[in-house]
Amino acid sequence: MVNIKEISAGGIVYRHNHGVPELLVIEDRFRHLTFAKGRIEAGEDLPTTALREIREETGIVGRITAELGTVKYNYYDPARGEIAKEVTYYLIEALGGHPTPQVEEINKVMWLPLQAVETLHKQRGYANNNQVLARALELLRNTADA
């Protein structure tokens, strides 16, 4: 039985490197490919949380360009039991900073071209991120085509 609900926010960060769009991806401690996210703190709204978490987890400062959607899933915490989690993701343009992983939770942070992210996500990504990644790729590819 789920008795705790966690609200989080995060983002898929992009930049253009010599005109080529790239995404910032995280390899977590389980060697899965993922994106920065974290729990909302007192006094924050979801966009503020997303930008803070990206800065804390990856060292990148950005600005939100679109909302990508909300991912919902359950997980088990031995101390707290079954937890229902909701993560609202945003598409975020990198404005500055240097990719620096938050060592407590992340093995590495790297910029990769869209196709590489798509391929690696199929191999080592979390399935619950499929929808938001697909939306981010769609938005970035449509922008590149315009």
C-alpha positions, 0 to 999 in steps of 0.5 A, a space after each residue: 500500500 502506498 502511503 507516501 507521495 513524493 513530488 519532484 522536478 527535473 529536466 533534460 538539458 540541451 545545448 548547441 555545439 557548433 550547430 549540433 544539438 546535444 543533451 546532458 545525460 547522467 550515468 547514475 550509480 547503477 550505471 543507468 542513463 538518466 536526467 537530473 531530478 529531485 524533490 521539491 523543497 519548501 517554498 519552491 515551485 516545480 520550475 525552481 526545483 528543476 533548475 536547482 536540481 540540475 545545478 546541484 547534480 550537474 553544475 549546469 545553469 539553464 533556463 526552461 524552454 518547455 514543459 515535457 510532462 510528468 512521469 509517475 511511478 512507485 518505488 520501495 524504500 526499506 525505511 519508508 515503504 512503498 512510495 508514489 513518485 511524480 516527476 515533472 520534467 522540463 526542457 532546459 537550455 544550458 546557459 553556463 557552468 561546467 558538467 560536474 557530477 554530484 558524486 554522492 549520486 552520480 558516476 558521470 555527466 556528459 554531453 552527447 548528440 541526440 542520436 547517441 542519447 536515444 540509442 544509449 537510453 534504449 540500452 541503459 535508460 529508465 523506461 519511465 523516462 521514455 515519454 519525456 525523452 521522446 518529447 524533448 527529442 521531438 522539440 529539438 529536432 523540430 527546432 533544428 528543422 525550422 
